[in-house]
Amino acid sequence: MKSFVAEVSRNGEFWVLQVPAVDFLAARAGNLLEAEDKLRVIVARRLGVERSNVSFELQDADAARRQRQRVSPAPQPHPAIIL
C-alpha cells in the first residue's frame, strides 16, 4: 500500500486535492469523495500500481502551506545592498 498526504482546499464549488510528493498531481470535483477517487486513479496510473493500493491522509492545504513557509529559510539581503 502506498500512502500519501493529499492537501485539500475548496475552490468555489469544487474540492481540490493535490499530492506534493508526486509532482503535485491534482484532482478536483464537486464533492470530496469524488475528488479523492479521481486523485487515486491519477496517482495509481503515474506509479503503475492498482488504485486499491493507493491511500491518502487528507490535510488542510492552507495549514500545509503555512508549515512549508515556517520551514523555509528567511530571505537573505542582497549582497549589493548596504545597510
Buried (B, 14 or more C-beta within 10 A) or exposed (E): EEEBBBBBBEEEEBBBBBBBEBEEBBBBBEEEEBBBBBBBEBBBEEBEEEBEEBEBEBBEBEEBEEEEEEEEEEEEEEEEEEE
